[in-house]
Amino acid sequence: YQLEYLSIPGNDFTGTLPATLGTLTKLTGFFAYDNSFSGPIPEELGLVESLEILSLHSNKFSGTVPESLYNLRELQKLNIYNNAMTGT
C-alpha cells in the first residue's frame, strides 16, 4: 500500500484499531487522537518501519505499550497520553 499519512482525529470513532494497520508499510504519520478507540494498541503497528509520528492520545486505549513499538527506528514522536494504559 502507498498510503503515507492517515489523519482521523476528533471523529468520535469507537472500537479497536485494526491489526491490518500493520500492512501500511509506507505510513509515516498516523493521527487518531481525540476519539474513543479502546482496547490495546495493536502490536502490528510495530511492523510499520517507516512510521515517524504516532499520535493516539485522548482515547480509551488500555494495556501496555506494545513491545514492537520500541523497535521502530524512524519513530520520532509517540503521543499516547490521556488513555487508560498501564505500566511505565
C-alpha positions as CSV (number, residue, x, y, z in Angstrom):
1,Y,0.0,0.0,0.0
2,Q,1.2,3.5,-0.8
3,L,-0.6,5.5,2.0
4,E,1.9,7.7,3.8
5,Y,-0.3,9.8,6.1
6,L,-3.5,8.9,7.9
7,S,-5.3,11.6,9.9
8,I,-8.6,10.8,11.6
9,P,-8.7,12.9,14.8
10,G,-11.8,14.1,16.6
11,N,-14.4,11.9,15.0
12,D,-15.8,10.0,18.0
13,F,-14.7,6.7,16.4
14,T,-15.1,3.8,18.7
15,G,-13.9,0.2,18.8
16,T,-10.4,-1.2,18.4
17,L,-7.8,-0.3,15.9
18,P,-7.5,-3.0,13.2
19,A,-4.4,-5.2,13.2
20,T,-4.3,-4.6,9.4
21,L,-2.8,-1.2,10.0
22,G,0.5,-3.1,10.1
23,T,0.2,-3.7,6.4
24,L,0.5,0.1,5.6
25,T,4.3,-0.2,5.1
26,K,4.8,3.3,3.7
27,L,2.9,5.1,6.5
28,T,5.0,7.8,8.1
29,G,2.3,9.6,10.2
30,F,-0.8,8.1,11.9
31,F,-3.0,10.5,13.8
32,A,-6.1,9.0,15.6
33,Y,-6.3,11.2,18.7
34,D,-9.4,12.7,20.3
35,N,-11.6,9.7,19.5
36,S,-13.0,6.9,21.7
37,F,-10.9,4.0,20.5
38,S,-10.4,1.3,23.1
39,G,-8.6,-2.0,23.8
40,P,-4.9,-2.5,23.3
41,I,-2.8,-0.6,20.8
42,P,-2.2,-3.2,18.0
43,E,1.2,-5.0,18.2
44,E,1.1,-4.9,14.4
45,L,1.8,-1.2,14.3
46,G,5.4,-2.2,15.1
47,L,5.6,-3.6,11.6
48,V,5.3,-0.2,10.0
49,E,9.0,0.5,9.9
50,S,8.6,3.9,8.2
51,L,6.4,5.3,11.0
52,E,7.8,8.6,12.3
53,I,4.8,10.0,14.2
54,L,2.2,8.0,16.1
55,S,-0.4,10.2,17.8
56,L,-3.1,8.2,19.7
57,H,-3.7,10.4,22.7
58,S,-7.1,11.2,24.2
59,N,-8.7,7.8,23.5
60,K,-9.6,4.9,25.8
61,F,-6.7,2.6,25.0
62,S,-5.8,0.1,27.7
63,G,-3.0,-2.3,28.4
64,T,0.7,-1.6,27.9
65,V,2.7,-0.1,25.1
66,P,3.3,-2.8,22.6
67,E,6.9,-4.1,22.7
68,S,7.1,-3.9,18.9
69,L,6.9,-0.1,19.0
70,Y,10.3,0.0,20.7
71,N,11.9,-1.3,17.5
72,L,10.6,1.5,15.3
73,R,13.9,3.2,14.3
74,E,12.2,6.0,12.4
75,L,9.7,6.9,15.2
76,Q,10.3,10.5,16.4
77,K,7.1,11.3,18.2
78,L,4.8,8.9,20.2
79,N,1.8,10.6,21.8
80,I,-0.3,8.2,23.9
81,Y,-1.2,10.3,26.9
82,N,-4.8,10.6,28.3
83,N,-5.6,6.9,27.8
84,A,-6.2,4.1,30.3
85,M,-2.8,2.5,29.8
86,T,-0.8,0.7,32.4
87,G,2.9,0.2,33.0
88,T,5.9,2.5,32.9
